Amino acid sequence: MPGRFFLLFLVFLMGFDQPKLVKTKVADGITVSIPQGWRPMDGLDFTDRYPSVRAPLAAFTNEERLVDFSVNISATRWPDADIKLAQQFFKSSVQNMFDRVEFLSEGIQEVNGKKFIYFEIGSRINGKPGPQEGLKDPVLRYTYLQYLVEPGRTLVFSFNCPKRDQETWRPIAKDMMRSVKVK
């Protein structure tokens, strides 16, 4: 009997293996390791979920289309690389994007020789009450944002998943963000 329990425990653990990360070129001079089996989002897929004036440099999603990673160039340009000021600005922007934001962690970290601003958040966008069409239930998400501020451009790396999957994907998101290389 104890052997059977051990075997069931091993099968249980094997079902929760972290996906293998594969180094992927996302744009000229930019690589990141993403989970094996993820596919690039097409333009319609991205604009459906993330309406924006400008298309991302790259966007990927898992098979179920529930977990996403994207790389964008921010419309906000900095004349210098004042990372502390940029951090305050981006934090304020993040707070204004959602109805409710919980900062899980934030700061400035060095990744492969470059300093990045990062925010890990839990967010809520309220649903709309009443009989009208559209979103009725709140949307709860886990998001890891990472910004590289350089003179003349800011790169934004974004990982998103449903809040209910946060504990599964949080360590993977961190590994992905630590794998970012920008030349």
Secondary structure, 3 states (H helix, E strand, C coil): CHHHHHHHHHHHHHCCCCCCEEEEEEECCEEEEEECCCEECCHHHHHHHCCCCCCCCEEEECCCCCCEEEEEECCCCCCCCCHHHHHHHHHHHHHHHCCEEEEEEEEEEEECCEEEEEEEEEEEECCCCCCCCCCCCCEEEEEEEEEEEECCEEEEEEEEEEHHHHHHHHHHHHHHHHCCEEC
